[in-house]
Amino acid sequence: MARITDVEDLLREVKNIMVTGDALNAKILEIETQKITDGVGVTPTLAPVDSTNGYFLQSWSEKILNINPAIFYGAEQVDVTDGGGVVAKIYKIAVYIILVDNGMTNDISSRIFRYSRALEELFKGADIDGVGKLKVEGLLPISMPNDFNSSDEIKLGGITLTIPLA
C-alpha cells in the first residue's frame, strides 16, 4: 500500500475501499438481500455501481447523469491545525451516490436510503494504513431538477468522511 501524504493519496484510498473486491457492490447486494428477506425489496433490485465507469473523482459533468447509479467523490473541505509546530490537516471527503429519477418508480427514496446505508456501513469499518479508522458522518438525501425542461430529478445521498492527516 502506498504511503498517504496528501489529499490525492486519500482519495485514491477512498476509491480503493469501494472497488477492491467489489466491496461496495457486495454491501449493496447484502442490504438488498436483507430487505427482500424482510419483504420490502424494490423492483427492479438495486443496481450495482459500474466499477469501470461509475466513479467520478471531483468531476461533475453530463457523463455522470448517464450512469445510474454513479459515485461522485472528492475533497469538500480542508481544515489546517497547528499543534505546537506540527501542522495537521483534517480533510472532509464527500462520497455521494447519484441516481437519476425519471419518475417512473415510486421507490426512489428507498433506493437512495439503501445506497447511502451501503456507503455508511462500508466506510464505518474501513481503515486506511497510516491514517486509522475513518469517521463517517451522514448526508441527508438531496433532490434537484435535472433540467428545467424535464421532470427528471437528480437524487443524491451518501456520506462525508472526516480524515486527519499529519
Rosetta blueprint (number, residue, H / E / L):
1 M L
2 A L
3 R L
4 I L
5 T L
6 D L
7 V H
8 E H
9 D H
10 L H
11 L H
12 R H
13 E H
14 V H
15 K H
16 N H
17 I H
18 M H
19 V H
20 T H
21 G H
22 D H
23 A H
24 L H
25 N H
26 A H
27 K H
28 I H
29 L H
30 E H
31 I H
32 E H
33 T H
34 Q H
35 K H
36 I H
37 T H
38 D L
39 G L
40 V L
41 G L
42 V L
43 T L
44 P L
45 T L
46 L L
47 A L
48 P L
49 V L
50 D L
51 S L
52 T L
53 N L
54 G L
55 Y E
56 F E
57 L E
58 Q L
59 S L
60 W L
61 S L
62 E H
63 K H
64 I H
65 L H
66 N H
67 I L
68 N L
69 P L
70 A E
71 I E
72 F E
73 Y E
74 G E
75 A E
76 E E
77 Q E
78 V E
79 D E
80 V E
81 T E
82 D E
83 G E
84 G L
85 G L
86 V E
87 V E
88 A E
89 K E
90 I E
91 Y E
92 K E
93 I E
94 A E
95 V E
96 Y E
97 I E
98 I E
99 L E
100 V E
101 D E
102 N L
103 G L
104 M L
105 T L
106 N L
107 D L
108 I H
109 S H
110 S H
111 R H
112 I H
113 F H
114 R H
115 Y H
116 S H
117 R H
118 A H
119 L H
120 E H
121 E H
122 L H
123 F H
124 K H
125 G L
126 A L
127 D E
128 I E
129 D L
130 G L
131 V L
132 G E
133 K E
134 L L
135 K E
136 V E
137 E E
138 G E
139 L E
140 L E
141 P E
142 I E
143 S E
144 M E
145 P E
146 N L
147 D L
148 F L
149 N L
150 S L
151 S L
152 D L
153 E E
154 I E
155 K E
156 L E
157 G E
158 G E
159 I E
160 T E
161 L E
162 T E
163 I E
164 P E
165 L E
166 A L
